[in-house]
């Protein structure tokens, strides 16, 4: 496939990649400093009953609103430019989470969090800019670097959160730090990111139904979107679930490893994301050298096999090791899927094609904690992780079917 016109001549793609990687670090440090401890924060607001369901409803509301809005942001990105959407997300989320720091009533907390969902999307907006303005031969490495930035933030966030809990007046105040970090990410994009966007000559038109109809005619795109849902369901949507599962395991073995609950929560996030950071450059290199379809096959097989370890763990240490093994493969999915979706985007719909992928991905982020909360009284949180393995197996089967149908010798 040919490169996006002008992508190879874009003079700022390297600086954009580094700047957005740093912005992703700050965004995810802020997010994970607070949200890694969300069940504990909600509990501190007086919620004692159905804690898992409360957390599930909060995250479901946030990501559902974000899912609905994301395709509209994609249309506006194609018309007004991708950088505009990065700024909208960075400053919008920063403002929302700053207000959240001042909201201590659990019902009001849910309302403010859902409203903040309108602004969500700094990382995917940045990935859309990178994917559409980077020379094709460098896209894999550039996307891997920005994803590594996001993973680094995910790694450092719980560490910052655990350290700040002992300094701030309350655990709830972590959202003040979240707002500050996100404002910093917004200013980085404002001053360092460059985009030479040419506004289309036709008037702005938002027709989501027509866009979806056109995109769903593109070969393999539906399946790639489904795989993005799976990634979000098992990674983004699982952040609070892993914390709840850790608490559940520690209730059965109090004082396990002579470590506090906060330390185990932070260690779970650190282990998963540290491995993600270490392997992402490897997957970026592989993606630049091998057909993306072959890389996706490897990643899905590894993700499926390692996902089977999580539902059978017996203590926090086993959970940590299982999540580390899972991270070896699942962390390579975002740059691979974004690369493949970008390559299949119709001309002039690059940002929209990626934004629809982000929208459906947020379905996974939204439904994971809600489903876990609904399953918890009957199957425990192991039921969620078992369901995740089943869904990954379905994705693996569907991709294997596509591979068998592809013409011999065809590649991305």
N, C-alpha and C positions, 0 to 999 in steps of 0.2 A: 504494500500500500504506500502511496506517496505521502510525504510529509505535509503537514498543514502549511498552506502557503505562508511564506514569511517566517516560519518557525526557525528555519536554519539560519536566518539572517538576524534574528533577534539579538540585540547587543547586550541585554541585561539578564539573560536567563540564568547565568551562574550566580550573580548577586541576588536575584530573586529567590533562587533555590536556598541559598544560605540564610537569607533574611527570613524566609517563611519557615525554614527549619527551626530557627531561633524563636520565632513567634509561636510555633507549635509547642516548643519546650515550655514557654511561659503559660500558654493557654492550658496545657495539661497539668503543669505544676499546680496552677490555681484550682483547676477542676478537681484533681485527685487529692489535693490537700484537704478538701472538705468532703468530697463524695465518697472517699474510701472509708470515712467514718460516719456516713449518713445514718445507718441504723442506730449508732450510739447517740448522734445528735438528735434524732427523732425521739429516742427514748428519754433524753434529757429534757425534752419539751413536755414530758408527762404522759407519753403514749406507752402504756404497759401491755395492753391487749392487742393481739393481731399485728405485731410489729412488722412481720414480713409483708403482710397485705398493705399496710400503710406505706411502706417504702415502695412496694410495687405500684400502687396507685399514683404516687408522686412521680415516679420515673415514667410511667405510662402516659400521664398527662403531658409532661414536658416533651417527650419524644413524639407523641401523636401530633401536637401542635406544630412541632418542627417539621414532621413528615408532610403535613398539609401545605406548609408554606414553602418548602424547599423547591418544588418545581417552579413556583412563581419567581423565586430568587434566580433560578437558572435562566428563565426567559429574560429577566432584567439584566443578567450578567452578559448574555449574548448581545443585548442591545446597548447597554451603558458601559460594559467592561467588567472583567472579573475582579479587578482591584476594588471597585466600588462595593462589591458584595463582601470582600474581606473586611473592609472598614466597617460596613454595616454590622457584621457579626461581632467583630472585636469590641467595638465601643458599645454595641447594644447589650451583649452578654455582660460586659463589665458593669454597666449601670444596673442591670437586673440583679446580679449577685450582690452588689453593694446594698441594694434595697433589702435583699434577702437576709443580710446580716443583721438588719434592724427588725426582723419579723420573727417573733418567738411563739406566736400562737400556731399550732399545727395546721389548722384549717386555712388560715391566712397564708401560711408558708406554702401550702399546696397551690393556692391561687397565684401567688407571686412567681413561683417556680414555673407554672404553666405559661404565664404571660412571658416569662423570659425565654421560653421555647421558641417564640417568634423570631428571636435574634440568633438562635443557634446556627453554627455552620462555619466557623473560622477555618478549621482544618480542611474540610472538603472544598471550600471556596478557594483556598490556596492551592490545593491539589489540582483543581480545574485549571487554574492559571498556569501552573507548571506543565500540566499535560498538554496544553494547547499552545504554549510558546517556547517549548524546549525542542531542539532538534531530535528527530525520532530515535537516532542511535544512542542518545543520552537520556531518553525518557525514563528507562528502567532505573538507572542509577540516581537520577534526580528525584523521582518519586520515592525511592528507597530512603534517600537522605531526609526528605521531609517527614516520612513515616518514622524514621529513626528519631527525629526531633520530637515527634508526638510521643513516642515510646519513652524517650528520655524524661519528658515531663511526667509521664505516668509513673516512671520509676522514682523520681525525686519528690513528687507530690505527697505521697504518704509519709516520707521521711520528714518533709517540712511540716506536715500536719501533726505528726507525732511529737516533733520538737516544740511546735507552737502551742499545743494543748497545755503544756506546763507553764507557758508564759502569758497567754491571753486570759482575760477574765472568765471566759466560758468557751466551751467547745463550739458553741454556735458562732462565735466570733471568727472562726476559720473562714467564713464567707467574706469577711472584710479583706483578708489576704487574697482570696480568689478574685475579688474585684480589682485590686491593685495590680495583680499579675496580668489580668486580661487587658486593663488599660495600657500597660506597657507593651503588650503584643500589638494592640491597635496602633500605637504610635510608631512602632517598628515598621509596620506595613505602610503607614502614612508617609514616612520620610525615606524609606529605603527601597520599597518595591516600585518598579517601573513597568508600565504596560503601554504599548503603542496600539490603542484600540481605535478602530475605524467604525464609527456608528453606521449601521445599515441605512441605505437610502429609503427603505420602506418605513411606514409608520409603525410604532410599537403595537404589537398584536399579541394578546395573551389568549391562546386557545389550547388549553391543556388536553382536551379530549382529542383534538386533531394531532397534537404532538405525540401523545401516547399511541394513537393508532399507527402513526408513521414509524415510531420506534419499534413497536412490537412486530413489525414486518421484517425487521433486520434479523438476519440469521444469528442464532445463538444468544441474542441479547436477553431474552427472557430468562434463560438459564443463568447467565452471568449475574443478572439482578437477584435471582433467587440465592445464588452463592454469596452475594453481598449481605443478604438478610441473614444467612447462616452465620457469617463471620460476626455480625453485630450481635446476634442472639447469644453466641458463645463467648464473646470477648467484651464488647462495650456494655451489653445488657447484663453481664455476669459480675460486674464490679461489686455491687452491693450484695449479690447472692453469695459470692465467695466469702465476704465478711460475715454474713449470717451463718453460712455453713461452718466457718471457723468457730464462731460462737457456739454452734450446736455441738461440734466435736469437743470443745473445751468444757462444755457442761458435763460431758460424760467422763472427762479426764481433767478435773480442775488442777491448775498449776502445772500442766504438762510442759516439760522442758524448762521448768523454773523461769518462765517468761510471762509477762503481763499480756492481757488481751490485746491492748493497743500495739504491743510489739509484734505479736503474731499477725495482726491485721496488716501492719506495715510490711512485714516480711513477705507475706503472700504477694502483695503488689510488687515489691522490689524484686523478688525472684523471677516472677513472670516477665516483667518488663526489662530486667537486666539481660535476660537471655534473648528477648526480642531485639534489643539494641545490638547485641553481639552478632546475631545471625542476619540481620537485615542487610548489611553490606554484602554478605555472601549471596543472598537471594537477589539483590540488585545486580550483581555481576553476572549471575546465572541468567537473569532475565535479559540482559544485554547480549548474551552469547547464544542462548538457546531459544527456540520458538516458544512463545508464551503458552501455547497449548500444552506443550510437553511439561513446562514448569508447573502449570496448574495441576496436571495429573499427579506429579510427584507430591505437591503440597497437599492435595486432597487425600491422598492415600495415607500420608504421615499424620495429617490432622485426625482422620478417622481412627487410626490405630491408637494414637495417644489419648484420644477422648475417652476411650473405654476404660482407662485407668482411674479416672476421677470418681465415678459412682461407687467404687469398691474400697475407697480409702477408709482407714480406721482411726487415724489421728491427724493432727495438724501437720506433722512432719511428712507423712505420706501424701497429704493433700498438696503440700508445697512441691514435693518431687514430681507429682503427677502434673501439676500446672506448669512446671518448668519444661517437662517433656512435651507437653501440648504446645507451649510457646515456640519450640524449635521449628514447627511447621506452620501453625496458624498465622504467625506474624508475617509470613511471606505472602499471604493472600491479598492484602490491600493493594500493593503496587502492581501485582500481577493482574488483578481484576480491573483496576483503573486503566492500565495499559491496554488491555483487551477491549474494554468498553470504548475507550477513546479511539482505537483503531477502527471500530465499527460504527462510529458516529456519522450520521449524514452531514454533508457539507453545510456549514452555517449553523449547526445544532450541537456543536461540541460541548459547550457549557451545559445546555439543557439535557443532553444525553447523560452527562456525568451527574447532574443534579437530580435527575429521576432515580439514578442509582443510589444516590445519597438518601433520597426520600424513602425508597423501599428498604434501604439498609436500616433506617430509623424505626421501621416496623419491628425489626428484630430487637433493637435496643429498647423499644417501648414494651413489647410483649414479654420479654424474658423475665424481668422482675415481677410482673403481674402474674404470669403463669406459675412462677416459683411460689409466689405468695398463696395462690389458690391451691397448689398441690401440697404445700407444706403440711397442712393438718392431716392429710391422708397418707401421703407417701414420704413425707419428709423432703428435705432439699435434695436428697439423692434422686428423687423422681425427676427433678428438673435436669440434672446432669445426664440421667439415662435417656430422657427425651431428646436432649441435645445430640447425643451419639446417634440416635435413630435418624434424626433429621440430616446429620452429616452423612450417614450411610445412604440416605435417599439421594442427596446431592452427588455423592460419588457414583452411584449407579447411573444417574441421569447423564453425568459427564462421560462416563465410559461408553454409554450408548451413542452420544454425539461423536466421540472419537472413532468408534467403529464405522460410523456413517460418513466420515470425512474422506474425501478423495485421497488415494495413496499419493504420498509426496507433498500434499498440501501443508502449509505452515503459515504462521503469522509473520 
